[in-house]
Amino acid sequence: MALIEWREDFKTGVPSIDYEHENLIATINRLHGKIGGREPGESVPYVLGEIHALIEAHFALEEKIMRDMKYADYAKLENPKMASFADPESLAA
């Protein structure tokens, strides 16, 4: 059973963002299955690495879209913790 069920009301209306959100949820569900021992295949650390890569790429896409749209509040959204997402150990501090 999925940890998170994808619902149409999750959609933002931006196809590339919606695709990435749905893919991220599917990957989280795959991790959930691995942790519960219900799914064979890749190891838990491998799937965690995949989730990390998906999130990192997703944030970059969202930021690009906001810059391209000249989103007025973009500068207010910048967060030093998000900038250091590539180094998860830095988030523990």
C-alpha positions in Angstrom: 0.0 0.0 0.0 1.3 3.5 -0.9 2.3 5.8 1.9 1.1 8.8 -0.2 -1.6 8.5 -2.9 -1.3 10.9 -5.8 -4.4 13.0 -6.2 -5.4 15.3 -9.0 -5.8 18.2 -6.5 -2.0 18.1 -6.0 -1.5 19.5 -9.5 -0.2 23.0 -9.8 -1.1 23.4 -13.5 2.6 23.5 -14.5 3.1 20.2 -16.3 6.8 19.9 -15.6 6.3 20.6 -11.9 3.3 18.2 -11.7 5.3 15.5 -13.4 8.2 15.9 -10.9 5.8 16.0 -7.9 4.1 12.8 -9.0 7.5 11.1 -9.7 8.8 12.2 -6.3 5.7 10.8 -4.5 6.1 7.5 -6.4 9.8 7.3 -5.3 8.9 8.0 -1.7 6.3 5.2 -1.9 9.0 2.9 -3.3 11.2 3.8 -0.4 8.3 3.1 2.0 8.0 -0.4 0.4 11.7 -1.0 0.8 11.7 0.0 4.4 8.8 -2.3 5.1 10.6 -5.1 3.3 7.8 -5.5 0.7 9.8 -4.5 -2.4 12.9 -6.3 -3.8 15.5 -4.4 -5.8 17.5 -1.4 -4.9 18.7 -0.8 -1.4 17.2 1.8 0.9 20.4 4.0 0.7 20.1 3.8 -3.2 16.5 5.0 -3.1 17.3 7.7 -0.6 20.0 9.0 -2.9 17.5 9.0 -5.7 15.0 11.0 -3.6 17.8 13.5 -2.8 18.7 13.9 -6.5 15.0 14.3 -7.5 14.5 17.0 -4.8 17.7 18.8 -5.7 16.7 18.9 -9.4 13.1 19.8 -8.6 14.1 22.9 -6.5 16.4 24.0 -9.3 13.5 23.7 -11.8 11.1 25.6 -9.5 13.7 28.4 -9.0 14.3 28.6 -12.8 10.5 28.9 -13.4 10.2 31.6 -10.8 13.1 33.6 -12.2 11.8 33.2 -15.8 8.4 34.5 -14.7 10.1 37.3 -12.8 8.2 36.2 -9.7 8.2 39.3 -7.5 8.7 37.5 -4.2 11.5 35.2 -5.4 14.2 37.0 -3.4 12.1 36.5 -0.2 12.0 32.7 -0.8 15.7 32.2 -0.9 16.7 30.2 2.1 20.3 29.4 3.1 19.3 26.0 4.2 17.9 25.2 0.8 21.0 26.5 -0.9 23.0 23.9 1.2 20.6 21.1 0.3 23.4 19.5 -1.8 25.2 18.8 1.6 22.6 17.1 3.8 25.0 17.1 6.8 24.9 20.9 6.8 21.2 20.7 7.5 21.8 19.0 10.9 23.4 22.1 12.4 
